[in-house]
Amino acid sequence: MSEVTKEAIEAAIKDYVEPHLGRDLVSTGCVKAIQIEGDRVKVQVVLGFPAAGAKEAIVSALEERITQVPEVSQAEVDLSWRVVAHSVQKSLKPIDNVKNIIAVASGKGGVGKSTTAVNLALALSAEGARVGLLDADIYGPSQPRMLGISGKPESKDGKTLEPMNSYHIQAMSIGFLIDEETPMIWRGPMVTQALEQLLNDTNWSDLDYLVIDLPPGTGDTQLTLAQKVPVSGAIIVTTPQDIALLDARKGLKMFQKVEVPVLGIVENMSIHICSRCGYEEPIFGEGGGKAMAEQYGVELLGALPLDIHIREETDGGKPTVVAQPDSRITAIYREIARKTAAKLSLQAKDYAAKFPRIVIENN
């Protein structure tokens, strides 16, 4: 009777390609310990991304492969996750209490970017992360209504703001500070200064991810974000039609130029599902997001249908992920959230926090 070896267990685990990472868990460093006691094996796996919705499936797949190793009668996989800070633009340092900033952008308006951003933030939270949402659209803030938040944020010291809270996520928006119908008649420099203040003067509390909902386009706000905000990765939201894809390409190229990694593309309104008969029709064209992803070597994170419930629920202040947690659409948002966080987990880590700050004083 031969003994079970660590090498045999590792080989069995390597046989499983984790669907969100697109790689095995051994080469990605997620397998932290393998304990062998006779014919019993216990494996500790720590993912770099939250995966509450996929935990059962991953554990089941691993245990099945391990028990196929000769002489193994029982396998137990202990799976958890720990989100760490990842590297940002070379000239910038991460913000205190925020491990990773994810920018959600689009080349043009009307593609459902804000709806995607709020549901992505809620999906990351549902997967087990601590999440914040910054509404960077100064001219047209929509997150206060989408999150169903009213009132103004508190300031305990008269200098900084406490984030508003809704559905377990922290949020900040210029919309909390002004009346909903008051227009922001500001020039570019005031807008960029407001964005920096909203980001830096908010007391974010121990966030794994801060999702920034950017205004459409590639103007002042986007440039400020690229130059002054430490972004770990970006997501491009588009619809399948050619005109939207044309502008989405500009957004993608902007992030590439300023060395912000594009984590992937979300294709919104990919197919229309008739609410009466269930007939599915690609009214905005089809395959555009996939073709763009292939062209630029990034991942298509997911495709969302044009569905009346998504619009109704966000307008009503209770986005789909919390309004219908067990729906097909929520499952798509949560899959997008896992893939986004998984892609980010594969990037270089930020080690600045591990080194002490050296201050030279003249005594």
N, C-alpha and C positions, 0 to 999 in steps of 0.2 A: 504494500500500500504506500503510494508516494505522498509526500507532504505538499500542502498547498503553499505556493510561493508568492511573494509580493509581486514579482515580475509577471506571474500568470494573471493576478488580479488587475494589475495595471494594463496589461494587454487586453483584458476583457472590457475594461472601462474605456480604453482608447477606441474600441470598436463602435462606441456610441458617439455620434456627432450631435452635440447639443444644437437644436434647431435655431435658437436665437443668436448664438455665437457663430454658428456655422463651422465650429471646430470641436475637437474632443476636449474633455475636461482635464486631462493629464497635461497636455501641451500648453494649455492656458493657465496652468498653475492653480486650478480650483480644487484639486484633490489634496487635502491637507494631512490626512493620516489614514493608514491602512493597518488594522489590527487583525491578526490571525490567531485564533484559538482552536486548534484541532481542525475540525471541518466547518467552523463558524467564522464568518468574516464580517468585520464592521468597518465601514468607510465613512470618513468625515469629508464632506464637500462644502466649500464656502464659495458661493458665486460672487462676482463683483457687481451684480445688478439685482434688483428686487424681482422676485418671480413667484409671488403667492399663488397666482392663477395657474402656474405650470408646475408647481412643486411636486404634486402627486404623480404626474406623468413622468417627470424626470427621475424621481426616486424609483418608480415602478420599472422603467426601462433599464436603469442601472442594476437593480437587484436581479432582474431577469437574466441579464448578461453574466453577472457574477456567479449566479447559481448554476450556470452552464459549464463553469470551470470544473474539471474532474476533481472529485473528492470534496467539493463544497456542498454542504447540505443546507446551510442557512446563510443568508446575506442580509445585512442591515445597513441602510444608507441614511446617515444623518445629514440633512441638507439645510443650509442656512445661507444668508448673504450679508455682505458688508460693503457698503458703498464708500469709496475713497475719492479724494480730490484728484482730478486729472489736469494735465498741463494745459496752459492757456497761451495766448500770444506772448512772444519772448520778452517784450518790454513791460509786461503787466504782472501784477501779483493778484492771487485770488482774494476775494472779499471775505472779511471775517464772518464766520458762522454760515458760509455758503460754500459747499464743496464743489459743486458744478453748476455752471450756467448754460442752459440750452436755449438758443434763439430759434424762434419759429417765424419764418419769413416767407414772403411771396413777392413776385415781381410786380404783380398788379392787384388791385382791389377786387372784391366780389368773388373770391375763390373759396371762402369759408375758412380763412386762416385763423381768425379769433375763436371760432367754434372749435377748430382742431386744437388750438393751444389750450383752451380751458378743459376740454375733454382729455387731452394728453396729460395735463397736470393732475386731474382727478384720477386718471387711470394709473399713473405712477404711484399715487397715494394708495390706491386700492391694491396695488401689487406689493405694498409694504415699505414705501419710502416716505421720508419727511420732505414735503414739497411746498414751494412758494410759487406765486404767479405775479409777475410784474407786467402791467399794462403800459407799454411804451408808446402807445398811440396817443399823443398829447392832443391832437386836433379832434380825434373821434374815439374817445375811450368807450369801450363796450363791456369790459369785464365786470364793473359793478352790477350792471343789469343781469349779465349772464350768470353771475354767482349769487344773485338775489341779495346783495348787500346794500344797506342804506345807512346813512349816518356818516360822521366824520371820524378819522382816526385820532387816537389820543396822543398827547405828547407829554411825557412825564418830566422832561427836563427843559422844555421850551425850545429844544434844538433838534431833536430827532422824533421820528414818528413810530408808533407801534403799528405793526401790520394788522389789517382787518382779517377776520377768520371766517371761513365758510366751508362746510363739508370737509373739515380736517385739513384744509390747506390755508397757508398764509398769503395774503394778497395786498397789493398796493397799486393805486391808479390815481392819476390826476382827477379822475371822475369822482373820487371820494372828497376832494377838496373844493370842488366847484358845483354849482347847480347843474343838473343834467342838461338843461336847455341853454346854458351859457356858452357862447362860441369862444374858442381860444384864438384871439386875433393877435398872434405872436409871430415875430420874425424868427428865422432859423436859429440864431445864437441863443435866444431865450428858450426855445424848445429843447435844444441839446443840454442846456444848463438844467432845465427842469428834469430831464431824464436822468442826468447824473445825480441830482439831489434825491429823486425818488428811489434810486438804487442804493446810494451810499448813506443816506440819512434815515433809512428804515431799519429798525432793530429786528432784522431777520433772526429767527431762533433755530440754530442747529439744523440747517437744511441740507439734505442730500442733493436736491436739484432745485434750481430756480429757473422756471420757464419764463422766458421773455416773449411777450406777444408784440412783435414789431409792426409798425405801420407798413403798408405796401410801398414798394419802390426801392430805389437805391440812392436816396438823398442824404440830407444832413444827419437825420437820426440814425440811419444805418451806418454811416461813416463814423459817427461818434461811438456807436456800439463796437465797431470793428477796431477803433483806435484806442478807446479809453476803458472799455468794459471787458474784464477777463472772461472770455467765452470759451467753454470747453468743446462745444460742437453746435451745429446748426441743422435745422430741418427745413426743407423747402416744400411748401404746399402749392399744388397746382390743380387745375382741372384738365381733362383730356384734350380740349380743343386747341388748335394750333396757336391762336393768339395768346392764350394763357401760358402755353409752353414756351413761347418766344420770350416772354417777360420773365418766366421762372428761370430760364437759362442765364439771364442777366444777374439775377439774385445769386444763383449758384456760383457764377464766375466771380462775383464780388467777394464772396467769402473765401474762395480759393486764392484770390489776389492778396488778401490780408491774412492768409495762413490760419483761417478758422476751418477746422475739418467739417465737411458736410456729412452728417451721419446717415442721411438718406432722404428720400422723396415720399411724400404722401399725396396720393391722387384722390382728390375729393370729387364728389358728384360723378363718379365713374360710370354709374348706371342708374337709370330711373326705374323704380319699382312702383307700378300702379297700385294705389292704396285700395282699389276696388277689386281688381281681378288678379293682381300679383304678376302681371306681365312685365318682364324686364327688357328695357330698351336703352342702348347707349346714346342718348340724345346729344351729348357733347362730343361724340366720337369715342374711339376706344384704343387702348394700347399706347397712348401718348406718354404717360408717366413711366411705363416700363421701358419704352424706347429711349427716353431721356436718361433714365437710370443707367441703362446699358451703354449709352453714348459717353457718359462721364465717369463710368466705373464706380457708381455708388449704388446703394441698395434701394429698391422700391419697398418701403417699410409697410405699406398697406394701401388698399383701395377702399374708399367709403362710398356707399350709395347716396343718391339724391333722394332723401327720405323726409317726408313732411314732419315726422316726429322729432328729428334732430333740430329743425328750425323751431318748432313749437316749444320744445323743452328748454332750449337755451334762451329764447325770448321770455319764457316764464320764470327764469331764474333758477332752474333746476336741470342742468345739462344731462344728456342721455346716460352718462356713466353712473350718475347717482339716481336718476329718475327710473331707469330700467336696467338695473345691475345684471340681470340674467339674460338680456336680449342679445341677438346676433350682432347688432351694431356695437354694443358695449364690448363684446368679445373681440371685435376688430380693433377698437381703440386700445384695449388692454394688450393685445398682441403687438400693436405698434409701439406701445410704451415699453414692453419687454425688449423688443428688437432695438429700439433707440438706446435704452440703458445698456444693453449688451454690447452694442457697437462702441459705445463710449468706454465701457469697461476694458476693451482691448487696446485703448490708446495709452500713451505714456502717462505714468502717474506723476503727480506734483509732489516733490519732496521738500518744498520750502518750509512747510510746517514742522518738519522734523529737525530742522537746524535752528539753533538759537540766534536771536537777533543780536548782532554785535554793535554796541554803541561806543564811540570813542569820545571821551570827555577831556577837556583841558582843566586839570586841577591846579 
